Amino acid sequence: MTRPSSLRHPLIIYPLAVNFAILTISFAIIIAIAIRFDSGGPYTDEQIIPVIARAIERDENGQLTVEMTPELAQLRAETPQLWFLAEDDTGRSVSFGPVPRHYDSLIGRLSDLSFAQLRDRNPPYKLAAVVRRQTTDIGVLTILGHGALSDLNLTVILASNVIVLPIFVVLALTSLLVTPWIVRRSLAGVHRIAREAEAIDAHARGRSLSEDEAPREVAPLVSAFNAALRRLDEDHERQRRFLGLAAHELRTPVAVLRSKVESSENSETRSLAGDIQRLATLAEQLLDLQRMENDERCDRIDIAALIRNTVADLAPLMIARGKTVAVEVAANQPVLGDPAAIERVVMNLVQNAAQHGGQHIIVRVRDVGFEVEDDGPGIPPDERERIFEPFYRLRPSAAGSGLGLSLVKEVIARHDGRVDILDAPGGGAIVRVELRGRHSGQDSPEAKGRA
């Protein structure tokens, strides 16, 4: 089976890949543009300015002097062509090394500058210099210096790493976190629609999905699904009406046929009474299906009283078949439901036990449910689900319609309950009914009774 495609890639992964590609290209373009601004050639590394500033002192007359500090000595050793000119704001100045005569005009006016990068046109770039103002212990100095040369390309790349790269990382992380959030938020309506669809079952007719919650791209699918639901509801209604009419129309000819068979003096004709009874039972059960569709009563039911009355009605039929039926009340709690439907469940289960079970049947009331136990051959575990299918028979039989247990499961499902089949302790089967979610009231244990 082909695995269904996910929207994760087109909605999250692909946009993220595009964003990262755009960021990478933008990063490269920024560096290229910054490098392009350079007219070509190296610049003096401005890191020499703090070293020079720490080497300048004042004598007793206030004049600036240069002290050969270890840092300055190391800098000179590394850059033999080192030279600089320093000046305070009063015009006092000091120089070190062979300052080019091109800068003579700046002496006495250097403090008017604050920032500059200077470079001559041709190698070896002896005129390349940097101008910076530096605050020191002896005051603010303006320093013009020439030292180690750095290529601008490397400088731009390093600056980009310090400034642009963090921005790139922040944007990448933002895309990684924000894009999935935006997608999840955009698809929130789809998730709500999915939950609505999960809540639709065979008993929830006339329902539809919220088209207002659907994004514009998903709205046609939701509309088509709602249209399909409406068609299914219409078909189900037509089928239900046909079933009800057919069952109702069957009752009259079946009743006439039964009367004629029972009044016949021919023994072979009277032997058809069993088949006619099956037809009558089938018609009644089909009508039961229609009643369940139309009648959704929710009354307070005394399970023990209902079962006693139902078993009392069935007792003569059981006695005629040479069987016994008893009612035991272990614990009784009122439930909410349809009394007629629950009565049909009890009747079907007792008749089924009498037909396929043993000689002794017990109907036991248990809190908000009940169980029917027989001493027959039992039901194999692998057949316990299938016997609730319409018209399925565990054993060939001339009696019964094959709809009884199917109706039982349908009724109990409508009461938010469940039906389980267990092994009886002494052999046989136990059909246990639990009416979950519809009960109310307090326990009121009653003494055991028999009918």
Helices and strands as residue ranges (DSSP letters): H 8-8, I 9-13, H 14-36, E 42-44, H 48-54, E 56-58, E 64-66, H 70-78, E 83-88, E 93-96, G 101-106, G 110-112, E 115-118, E 129-136, E 139-146, E 149-151, H 152-186, H 188-199, G 211-213, H 219-263, H 267-270, H 273-294, E 299-301, H 303-320, E 324-332, E 335-337, H 339-356, E 360-367, E 369-374, G 381-383, G 386-388, H 404-414, E 418-423, E 429-434
